[in-house]
């Protein structure tokens, strides 16, 4: 079953709340279950938000994050690189509650990391949603335009 696909523009309100697009909210829980009937019964009330090195933010449903958590938990606390990776991952992560209107409150730290002051672009990337400040996304797309064919050829 397809996950989050598409792109939408939204705005963060004065309290730092972001409305999750309805078409993405309708997909909540669907890739965690085997059938449509099961998907309807899944209620999502929290999401995980992560700061990324490219200065965007990523939103994950709990069951997707749980798979990532298992991988991170398997890293050794006695290996300095693995311990550093754990620290960097968890320093960049928060859990946010989804309110009745379908909004999540994003902390000032996370908004500043992504350069978000008002408008955002939310990209559905199958198992996650990627949140960009529109000008940063445009700059990334412009500087990377010539690389698409090369990257696609390498991985597909």
C-alpha positions in Angstrom: 0.0 0.0 0.0 1.3 3.4 -0.9 2.3 5.7 1.9 2.6 9.5 1.9 2.9 10.8 -1.7 2.6 14.4 -2.9 3.6 17.9 -1.9 1.6 20.6 -0.2 2.3 24.2 1.1 1.1 25.1 4.5 1.9 27.7 7.2 3.1 27.4 10.8 0.9 29.6 13.0 2.1 32.0 15.6 2.2 29.3 18.2 4.4 27.1 16.1 1.7 24.7 15.1 1.7 23.0 11.7 -1.5 21.5 10.1 -0.8 18.0 8.8 -2.5 17.8 5.3 -5.7 15.9 5.4 -4.6 13.5 2.6 -1.6 12.5 4.7 -3.7 12.1 7.9 -6.0 9.8 5.9 -2.9 7.5 5.3 -2.0 7.3 9.0 -1.6 3.7 10.0 -2.3 2.2 6.6 1.2 0.9 6.0 1.2 -0.6 9.4 -1.7 -2.9 8.6 -2.4 -5.5 6.0 -5.8 -4.4 4.9 -8.0 -1.3 4.5 -10.3 -2.5 7.3 -7.3 -2.7 9.7 -6.1 0.7 8.6 -9.3 2.4 9.6 -9.0 1.2 13.2 -5.5 2.6 13.7 -5.5 6.0 15.6 -2.4 8.1 15.5 -2.1 10.7 18.3 1.7 11.3 18.3 4.4 11.6 15.6 8.1 11.7 15.9 9.9 14.7 14.4 13.6 14.8 13.6 16.0 17.5 12.6 18.1 16.4 9.6 21.6 17.3 8.5 20.2 19.0 5.3 18.2 21.4 7.5 14.8 19.9 6.9 12.5 18.2 9.4 11.1 14.7 9.1 7.9 13.4 10.6 7.4 9.7 11.3 4.4 7.7 12.5 5.1 5.7 15.7 5.3 2.3 14.1 7.8 3.5 11.5 9.9 5.2 14.2 9.7 1.9 16.3 11.5 0.1 13.5 14.2 2.8 13.4 14.5 2.7 17.2 15.2 -1.0 17.2 18.1 -0.5 14.8 19.5 2.4 16.9 19.0 0.4 20.1 21.1 -2.4 18.6 24.1 -0.1 18.4 26.7 -0.6 21.1 27.2 1.9 23.9 30.8 0.7 24.1 31.7 1.6 20.5 32.5 5.3 20.4 31.1 5.8 16.8 27.9 3.9 17.5 27.4 5.7 20.8 28.0 9.1 19.0 25.4 8.1 16.4 22.8 7.3 19.1 23.5 10.7 20.8 23.2 12.6 17.5 20.0 10.8 16.6 18.2 11.3 19.9 19.4 14.9 20.3 17.7 15.6 17.0 14.4 13.9 17.9 11.2 14.9 19.6 7.8 13.4 20.0 4.9 15.7 19.1 1.2 15.3 19.8 -1.4 15.5 17.1 -4.3 17.7 18.3 -8.0 17.4 17.3 -7.5 19.7 14.4 -4.6 17.6 12.9 -1.9 20.0 14.0 1.5 19.4 15.7 3.4 22.0 17.7 7.0 22.3 16.5 9.5 23.7 19.0 11.3 26.9 18.4 14.6 24.9 18.3 13.3 22.8 15.4 11.8 25.7 13.5 15.1 27.6 13.7 17.0 24.5 12.6 14.9 24.4 9.4 14.8 28.2 9.0 11.0 28.1 9.2 9.3 31.3 10.1 5.8 30.9 8.4 5.4 28.9 5.2 6.5 25.3 4.7 6.4 22.7 2.0 5.4 19.2 3.2 6.6 16.4 1.0 5.1 13.0 1.3 8.1 10.6 1.0 6.3 7.2 1.5 7.1 6.3 5.1 7.7 9.9 6.3 6.8 13.5 5.7 9.6 15.9 5.0 9.1 19.6 6.0 11.1 22.3 4.2 11.3 26.0 4.3 10.2 26.9 0.7 13.3 28.9 -0.3 15.7 26.3 1.1 13.8 23.6 -0.9 13.9 25.7 -4.1 17.6 26.3 -3.7 18.3 22.6 -3.1 16.2 21.7 -6.2 18.0 24.3 -8.4 21.5 23.3 -7.3 20.7 19.5 -7.7 18.6 19.7 -10.9 21.4 18.2 -13.0 22.0 15.3 -10.6 18.6 13.6 -10.9 19.4 11.5 -14.0 22.7 10.5 -12.5 21.3 9.5 -9.2 18.3 7.7 -10.7 20.6 5.8 -13.0 22.8 4.7 -10.1 20.0 3.4 -7.9 17.3 2.3 -10.4 
